[in-house]
Amino acid sequence: MWTKRIAILLLAFVTSISFQSCQSDDDDAPANGEINETIFINKIWSGVMAVPYHDLEEAFSLSFKDDGTVEWYHNSVKMTGTYTVNASDKKLSVLFPSYKWDGPTFNADIISATELANFTQADDQIYKIQSCKLNNTTGQNIVGTTWEGTFGPHTLKFRFLTTSTVEISVNGEVFTENSFYGSDLGYLRIQGTADYFFGVLFDNTIKGIYAYASQEYHPMEVHKK
């Protein structure tokens, strides 16, 4: 009698655990209501793209507004396009109607509230999107912070002195003491002399490229210290 009662209690316990586990899995998955315009409005999404003028991936950010427009910053040019969200099909469409060098027109699947995938673009598009995720870290204050890493074969250090000046060190030596930098949509443009560092701020990493006037390019990545 006691053996039977214990077996029943054990079965009830296992069933309860299984139900809670399934419930937890469901809570982790995006609900249908989350896949709509609200996951984009007034938010910044960042990723990487392929370009035709070198074989490195470049970082980018898109800033989605509540009026259906989207901003794109690349190199030193900000452009504005439009976007639409098809919530039922979980699709995002981004359109930059001006010249194809001024921003990427693409369609993508919204696979969660934080990530896009399966990008489709016309063959004549210049910027080929490879990845794009929600970026909640672009607004962090970097003044007074130090970031270290590499560009190409060289070591690299940024010390952000003010909201517009940065000290750059290369291979352990100060290269420029007060270089100018700008930051929009989490996209940083740091000017050396005849060179630039372009990258996107994502968590504790700035990742992008080093570009020299002679069209020399190297990957660049630094991390907050």
Summary of the structure (lengths in Angstrom):
residues: 225
radius of gyration: 23.0
end to end distance: 65.6
largest distance: 87.5
contacts: 624
relative contact order: 0.14
helix: 16%
strand: 52%
